[in-house]
Amino acid sequence: MSEILPGERCTTMTEVRAGVDALDRELVALLRQRFDYMEAAARIKPARSAVRDEPRKAQVIAQARAEAERLGLPAEAVAAMWETLVEASIAYEMTAFDAR
């Protein structure tokens, strides 16, 4: 496999796509880790009603938005992605809670 170049060093679409594909694999691996925490939360929380925590959801999305702004990324787009991620995490945690 060829070297994965940082974006600023890419000169061909093949290099760009290789970098994107490598990052996508890393992101999915990080999602696996995040969902492991959802399994832990389902194990730790005393009641199913504790799975959905709207103040915590808002905090997580606000943190992602702030970090996106700090890094010069489109903050609203990142917040929208985090909305989807958090909702998927809640659904995953609910399923894990019900399975215990």
N, C-alpha and C positions, 0 to 999 in steps of 0.2 A: 504494500500500500504506500502511496506517495505521502509526502509530508503535508500536514494540514497547515496552511498559511493563515496568519491573521488577516482580517478583512482588508486592512490598508496595504497589504503586500500582494493581494490577488490581482492578476492581470488577465485572467480568462474566466469564463463562466464555469468551466470545469473545476477550477480552484474554488470559486465561490460556492458551488453546489457541494463540493466535498466538505468544505467548512460548515455549511449549514447542516448537512446530513450528520456530521460528527457532533455538532452542538445539539441537534435534535435527540440523538442517542443519549447524550449526557442529561438533557432536560428530562427525558423519560425516566432515566435512572434516579434523578433527584425527585421526581414525582413518586416513584416507588418508595423512597425514604419518607416523603411527606405523608403518604397514605399509611405507612407503618405507624406514624404518630397518631393517625386517626384510629387505627386499630387499638393502640394503647389507650387513647381517650375513651373509646367505647368500653374497654375493660375497666377503666378507673372510675368513670362517671357512675353515680349511684342510681340514676333513673334516666329513662329514655327522654324524658322532657328536658333533661340537661344537655342533650346533644346539640340542639339549636340554641345558640347564644348570640343574639343579634348585636349586643354591644361589642362582643369579641369579633364578630364578623366585620363590623364597621371599623374596628381598630386595625384589623389585618389589612383591609382594603386601603385604609388611609395610610398605613405604613408603606404599602407597595406603591401607592401614588406618590408619596413624598420621596421615596428612593428613586422612582422613575424621574421625577423632577430634578433631583440632585444629579442624576446621570445624564440629563439632557434628552430623555426619552419622552415620547408623547404620553403624558400622565393619564389622560382620560382613556386612552386605548389600554394602557396597563391596568388601570382600575377596572375596566370592563372585563379584561381577561381574568383578573383576580376575583371578580364577582362570580364568573363561571367556575373558576377553580374552587372557591370556597363552597359554592352550592354543590359541586360534585363531591367535595370532601365531606360535607354534611350528609349527603345521600349515602356515601360509602360507610361513614361512621354509623348511620342508622342501621344499615344492613349488618354491620359487624356487631352492633349492640343486640340486634334481634337474634343473631346466631349464637350468642353466648348462653 
